[in-house]
Amino acid sequence: MRKKIKFVLITLIGVSAFASLIIFNFNLYKKPETLESVKNISLFVDYNNGTIKTRTNFTLDNGKTTAFDALEKWCIIIYDDFGWGIIVRAIDGVSGSWIYMINSFSPSVGASVYPLKSGDLVTWEHV
């Protein structure tokens, strides 16, 4: 009888922990509140091979105004979409690890959920 109670108790704790984790993850990932349009955006892509692609003073619109959208507008990219975020695998044929910065600041969220503001500088760097 004690084993049965112990088993039921452990099962309840496990199910509760799993349910809490699922609920927490759904609440953690929220679509960004992007602006409909952002202007005067600049994009620098440093391939770390001596080449830097530069695009300045462009506009993103139709609600596609994330840091990932700025990259997608000007570059050929290969990426994986996991649902909770996007991992960039290659930019213009240069594969490997890529990081991005906004106005020389490294955000703590993925580029596909970082909403840009007018005047932002988006930098992608191959590391």
N, C-alpha and C positions, 0 to 999 in steps of 0.2 A: 504494500500500500504506500509506503514511504517513497519507493522508487517511482511509482506512478505520479505522485504529487510533485516530486522533484522534476520529472520529465515534463509534466504539464507546465510547471512554473518556468522552466528553462525555455520551453517552446513559446510561451506567452511573451517572455522577455525578448526572445529572438524576433518574433513577428512584430512586436512593438518597435524594436530598434530599426528593423527593415522598413516598416511603414513610415517612421519618422524621417529616415534618410530619403525616401522617395518624395515625401511632402516637402522636405527642406530643399531638395534639388529643383523641384518645379517652381518653388518660390524664389530660388536663387537666380535662375535664368529668366530674365524678362527681356523682351524686345526693347531695344533702345528707343527713346523718344527722339527721333531724328527730326530735323527741320525739313521743310518741304524743299528749300533751296539754300545753298550757301555759295558765297561769291569770294573771289580773290583768293582761291586756294592755290597753294604751291606744293609740288611733289618733287622730291629728290630720291632717286634710287641709286645707291652706291653698291656696285657689283663687287667691290674690293679686288678688282683686277685692273684698276686705272680708269675704268669707265664709270661715269656718273650721268644718269639720265635726268634732265631737268625739264619740268613743265610748270609754268607760272601763270598766275592771273586767269585761272579757269573757274567755271561754275559747275556745280553738281546740283541736279534738280530731280523732280519727281519722287522725292523722299529717299532717294538713294544717295545719302549724304554721310556715309561712314568712312573711316580711314581705308577700309577694304575697297569701297566703291571708288575712291580716288585712284587707287592702284589699278583696279580693274579697267578704268576708263582709258589708261595710257599704256598698259603693259599686257603682254601675253603671260598668263599665270596658270600654273598647275597647283591645285589645292585639294585638300580633303575637307569635306563638310561633315562634321560629326553630330550635327543637330544642336549641340550646345555651343559650338564655335567652329571656326575655320582655321586650318593649319596650312600656311603657304609652303609648298614644296619646291617650286621653281618660279623664277621671274625672268622672262625673256630668255629662256633656255639655261639659265644659271640655277642649278639645283643645290640644295643644302639647307642650312638653317638661316632663317631670316627673322630679323627683329624690326619693329617699327617704333617711331617716336613722333610725338606731336609737339611742335614748338620746343624741341630739344628735351622733352620730358617723356619718360617711358611709362605709359599708362598701365594700370594693373588689370585691364580687361583686353580681350581680343579685339583685333582691328575691325572685325565684322559687327561688333556691338559698340564701338566707340563713335559717338556722334560728333561730327565736325561742326565748328562754328566758322562764320565768315572770317577770312584772314588767316586761317590756320596753315601752318607749314607741316606737311607730312613727309617724314623721312623713312625710307626702308633701307636696311643695311644687311648685306650678306656677311654672315659670321662663320 
